[in-house]
Amino acid sequence: MPGFNAAIQGTLAGICGCERPPRVTKLKFMSDSGIQVAPVRRTQRVQISMPVLVRGRAFEEFTTTIAVNAHGCLVLLKTAVSRDDVVSLVNPKTAEELPSKVVSLGKPEDGKIPVGIEFSEASPLFWQISFPPDDWLTSSERKRPGATASKR
């Protein structure tokens, strides 16, 4: 059905009010449920290259991120991993380590595999991003510790 995916994406753009519609990777027709599409992201991605150490059962690999969000990241790994593998991410700047798991695997590129990694729980401060997207933090998390309103 040529043009059908474009029509669905246009409809999704109208529904979500976004500039670019969510990417529809696969469409499945379901009997009474209509059309199944890719899920909506919980928090916005930031395209940024940051150093990170990925630790698995039998490996440690230094790499850089392709994208990050409050729930994890996308990295390229040389080491073969499987979906649902338990790993941990280490931020080398802070030495903070978070338990995580592999949630997606892409097609290999130049001997590396794009790997989606999800934190066990949302951790927006792990990345130490100065101006994170609004959906990463609550208003209380945005306040600097010890900051008080100045009186004039």
Stockholm file with secondary structure:
# STOCKHOLM 1.0

chainA/1-152         MPGFNAAIQGTLAGICGCERPPRVTKLKFMSDSGIQVAPVRRTQRVQISMPVLVRGRAFEEFTTTIAVNAHGCLVLLKTAVSRDDVVSLVNPKTAEELPSKVVSLGKPEDGKIPVGIEFSEASPLFWQISFPPDDWLTSSERKRPGATASKR
#=GR chainA/1-152 SS CTTHHHHHHHHHHHHHTCSSCCCCCCCEEETTTEEECCCCCSSCCEECCCEEEEECSSCEEEEEEEEEETTEEEEEESSCCCTTCEEEEEETTTTEEEEEEEEEECCCBTTBEEEEEEESSCCGGGGCCSSCCGGGSCHHHHSCTTCCCCCC
#=GC SS_cons         CTTHHHHHHHHHHHHHTCSSCCCCCCCEEETTTEEECCCCCSSCCEECCCEEEEECSSCEEEEEEEEEETTEEEEEESSCCCTTCEEEEEETTTTEEEEEEEEEECCCBTTBEEEEEEESSCCGGGGCCSSCCGGGSCHHHHSCTTCCCCCC
//
